[in-house]
Amino acid sequence: MPAWVGISGWNYPPWRGTFYPPGLPHRAELAYAASKLNSIELNGSFYSLQRPASYHRWAAQTPERFCFSVKGSRFITHLKRLADSEHALPNFLASGPLALGDKLGPLLWQLPPNFAFDLGRIEAFLDRLPRSTGEAAYLARRHDGRVAGRAWTGCRDDRPLRHAMEVRHDSFRAPAFLQLLTAHRVAAVIADTAGRWPQFETVTADFVYVRLHGARELYVSGYTEPELRGWERRIRGWLAAGLDVFVYFDNDVKVRAPYDAMALSAMLREPGAA
């Protein structure tokens, strides 16, 4: 299995006329991005609950061999801060991610920079996460009225559901955090944030989740060829160890993300070791 390499989101006005050809209809942007890359991290789901019809449409607009990672709701991670998620988690699951079918990849849970490590709270949240699409569908059926009439609570087949967690507070450098993720088979996101937030190296699950926000300037700077070659070597090592790898570029401000993602994808298609 090749690495899944893509971008975090695709709907960016500055990309129009640069990455996206001039005159390309907005409704065709996802299909165009999916013709260049094999994965996209859905981030609209972070800002608000989407609708099942949107997830169905996104799945239909992408090739058969394509994967979406889905970013968890900020209502859960930033407002509720992982507490009191008895209704919020089912609502998120019922909002449509399962409609992606076999194109559904990991769910990403990103914590805010002012969220310090709280073992009890993190552990309680991890305990509630569904570990399969069947479990997710069961939880989704417990949604409340917020998604009534527009919920998707079915799944075509019961298969494993993966989770990744990205943290941004130095207190998470505690060994207990990585031990906790390992015990729950949740991936600690390896995030390149230009040195601003912790970057972990430990693999805590049967897959690796990488987010590249910029090597020198957060969300802005692109990656040089030597920097991309460094990531290529690491990815090849993880793949050789039998791990699935998901890599997303989030340095979108100056339209670097799609080009860096395409360059890294091309490197990984080269035969032999890096």
C-alpha positions, 0 to 999 in steps of 0.5 A: 500500500502506498502512503496516503499523501494529500492536503488539508482541505481544498476550498481556498480562493487563493488557489484559484488560477494558481493550483486550480486552472483559470476558469475551473468551476468551484464545484470541480475543484475537489475532483481536480485535486483528487486527480493529483493526489490520493487523499484529502483531510476534510477540515470543514467538519472541524468548524461545523457539522456537515450533512450526509449529502455532502459526504456522499457528493465528495465520495462520488467526486473522487476516484475509487482508490481515494481516502478521506481523513476527517477532522473532528468537531471543534465543539468537542475538542475546543469548546467542550474540551473532550468533556460531556461528549455523550451527545456531541460525539454521536451528533458528529458521527451522525453528520455524515462521515460514515457516508464516505464508505470505504473512502473513510480514513482516520478521524483526527482530533486536534486539541487547542494550544491552551489545553494542558495534558489531563490524563483522566479527561483524555483517557475518558474520551479515548474510551468513548471513541468507536473502534469500528464503523459498526460501533460508530454507526451504533453511537451515531444512532444516539444523536439528539435533535441537532441532526434530526432529519439529516443523520446518516447512521448506517455503514456498508460493512463493519471495519476498523475505524482509526483515530489520531490526536494532535496536541499543542501544549508542552505538557503533552510531552509527558511519557504518560500521554504516549503510553495512553495513546499506545494502549488505545491504539490512537496515533500521536500526530507527528506535526511539523509546526516550525518549532512552535508546538511539540513534535512527537517521534513515537509511533503509538498505533498501527499507522502514522499520521503526519501533518506538515504545517510549514518547516520555517513559518507556520502555514506559510513556508514551503518545503525544499527538496532536501526537506521533502527527501527527509520526509520521504526517507521517514515515510519509506521506513514506516512503510517498510515496517508495515505501517500505513502512513497518512501525510497532509500538508497544511501550509496553504497560505501561499499555495504551497500545500498542493505542490509540496504534496505532489512533489512528495508523492512523486518522490515516493513513486520513485523505485528503490530506497530514497 
